[in-house]
Amino acid sequence: MSGSSTERGAAAAQTPGATTVERRLVRGEPGEGGWAPVVATHGDPYVGAPPHPQGRTLAAFAHLSDLHLCDAESPARQEHLDHHGDPGAPYAGRLGIIGTYRPQEILTVQVAARALHALHRVDRAPVTGRPLDAVLVTGDVTDNAQRNELTWYDALMSGWTVSPRSGDERRSSWVGALTAGHWSTHVWHPDGAPAGEPTDRPTALFGYPRVPGLVEAARADLVSPGSPLPWHTVHGNHDALLQGTVAPDEALRARATGAARVVDLAPGQTPLVVLEAVAPLGPARYTDTPDSPTVPVPADPDRVFVEDGEFTARLRDPRDDDPRAGAVVARHGDAWARDVGEVRVIALDTVNPHGGWQGSVDDAQLTWLDEQLTAARGRYVIVTSHHPSWTLTNLYAPDGAPARHGAEAVLALLLRHPGVVAWCAGHVHAHSALRHTAPGPRGERGEGLWEITTASLVDWPQQLRVLELVREPGGTIALVGTVVDHDAPTTWDLCALDDTAQLGAISRALAVNDYRARRDPVRPALAAGRDGDRNAVWRLPDPHR
């Protein structure tokens, strides 16, 4: 089995190289129950000719997305809904993969720390050699919009000690812990089943391993290496909405800080209520009722939800006002504009505060974006947001609220401004590259922008990316993307669970073995992206030639 027992030195020797150009990690041959190891294969070469050696590098930055730092012990979660989308479940064909539970959700802080370790090894742009200017994190840094999760993110990026636990200091209330107070065969239990209880389905049917001590190890304090560079954060739907979907209200605030976890549907409910709880378009709601079965959990006031304005106020990097580090030049709520290298970066807040996990922007932000693009005339501009264009479909607004706008309006505005050469996003948990062509004569000359998404750090393949923007002689702009694995080995050592590298290895193995995705082998392949979505050089005519 992938990590059942390896020597610490052997595991360390299998730590990935600096980038995936040297070595790529893939899913190996499956064994018992379909569980497969993570294995190393040949490197992933660049698609596209290298930048011209006489080109001028305008900016180079690391792009991380969708960390989903998760307080898995919170009673404001809906893990009990997830199994209704499992293979063989009666309503699975209607519900699909639900996403309110992941076996690796207790290891999100450790994976983020290993991603920062990887960044410390990539101090220069892999192709041009320019020192990196910044780290751009495109949202969903928290999983459930809780203040303690945001505190963990701040501590991780700042290089402080992180305490990734809540409730009782000594015992876990995570659904996969033996101390959860409720036994469910639908979730993975790393310590195995206690006497008298049946083996859980992930272990019995899908080959999931025993990892005794993992729950305790995941709650231990860790010292983050911190970001080696100025870090700039974009607002995502999981940073504002419960499990990325439901707008907080007073009842849900009480539930988050309270002492009762819902563990099943209420009598008379059918699994179709799940569709209301994970709706892509607003409104959405939690589906529990006063009759929903619950178990007691330790209360914790630090699980309070992040308030309006708190996200941006909390994440003010001390370098925000330093022009050398990319000082903020404009703000609009959780949207901002700043310089990174020689490039103006404009970040949008695409979260629909009224609910639903897809995105949109309101009238005021669209106007602000136009103003910022006009102010940056003559500059090279990269726009960033959590949601990519094709997910800007959530136009719901309650009566009296400002109208909201989707992909058509945002793209039309961006393509009217020639200096916009790229749009960086996350949300879809996948590497992708999409070219948008400008209308009219500019489009006939090939002008437009590249839209780039980077995979998440919670689902397979748990990677980040370095982007380099190069102005080439001859009138072209080259955008270079290089994918980087987080700094954990391919196997793990059961005797070294005090090492975050071992926990990162376990998380990556859990991600590649997601039993919900096995019925659709295309899904993990899409997350990893096509050859031209990963290590690639994308080009456009230089709008300022």
HELIX and SHEET records of a PDB file:
HELIX    1   1 ARG A    8  ALA A   13  1                                   6    
HELIX    2   2 GLU A   32  GLY A   34  5                                   3    
HELIX    3   3 GLU A   79  ASP A   82  1                                   4    
HELIX    4   4 HIS A   83  GLY A   85  5                                   3    
HELIX    5   5 ALA A   92  LEU A   95  1                                   4    
HELIX    6   6 PRO A  103  LEU A  107  5                                   5    
HELIX    7   7 THR A  108  ARG A  121  1                                  14    
HELIX    8   8 ARG A  147  SER A  158  1                                  12    
HELIX    9   9 ARG A  201  PHE A  206  1                                   6    
HELIX   10  10 LEU A  214  ALA A  218  1                                   5    
HELIX   11  11 ASN A  237  ASP A  239  5                                   3    
HELIX   12  12 GLU A  250  THR A  257  1                                   8    
HELIX   13  13 PRO A  271  VAL A  273  5                                   3    
HELIX   14  14 VAL A  274  ALA A  277  1                                   4    
HELIX   15  15 PRO A  301  ARG A  303  5                                   3    
HELIX   16  16 GLU A  310  ARG A  314  1                                   5    
HELIX   17  17 PRO A  318  ASP A  321  5                                   4    
HELIX   18  18 PRO A  323  ALA A  325  5                                   3    
HELIX   19  19 ASP A  363  ALA A  375  1                                  13    
HELIX   20  20 SER A  389  THR A  391  5                                   3    
HELIX   21  21 ALA A  407  ARG A  416  1                                  10    
HELIX   22  22 GLY A  440  GLU A  444  1                                   5    
HELIX   23  23 LEU A  494  ALA A  496  5                                   3    
HELIX   24  24 THR A  500  VAL A  512  1                                  13    
HELIX   25  25 ALA A  517  ARG A  519  5                                   3    
HELIX   26  26 VAL A  522  ALA A  528  1                                   7    
HELIX   27  27 ASP A  531  ASP A  533  5                                   3    
SHEET    1   A 2 ARG A  23  ARG A  27  0                                        
SHEET    2   A 2 VAL A  38  HIS A  42 -1                                        
SHEET    1   B 6 TRP A 231  THR A 233  0                                        
SHEET    2   B 6 ALA A 134  VAL A 137  1                                        
SHEET    3   B 6 ARG A  56  LEU A  64  1                                        
SHEET    4   B 6 GLN A 463  GLU A 472 -1                                        
SHEET    5   B 6 THR A 476  ASP A 485 -1                                        
SHEET    6   B 6 ALA A 536  PRO A 541 -1                                        
SHEET    1   C 2 THR A 161  VAL A 162  0                                        
SHEET    2   C 2 LEU A 222  VAL A 223 -1                                        
SHEET    1   D 2 ALA A 260  VAL A 262  0                                        
SHEET    2   D 2 THR A 294  PRO A 296 -1                                        
SHEET    1   E 7 VAL A 328  HIS A 332  0                                        
SHEET    2   E 7 ALA A 335  VAL A 340 -1                                        
SHEET    3   E 7 VAL A 343  ALA A 347 -1                                        
SHEET    4   E 7 TYR A 380  THR A 384  1                                        
SHEET    5   E 7 VAL A 420  ALA A 425  1                                        
SHEET    6   E 7 GLY A 448  THR A 453  1                                        
SHEET    7   E 7 SER A 432  THR A 437 -1                                        
SHEET    1   F 2 VAL A 361  ASP A 362  0                                        
SHEET    2   F 2 ARG A 404  HIS A 405 -1                                        
END                                                                             
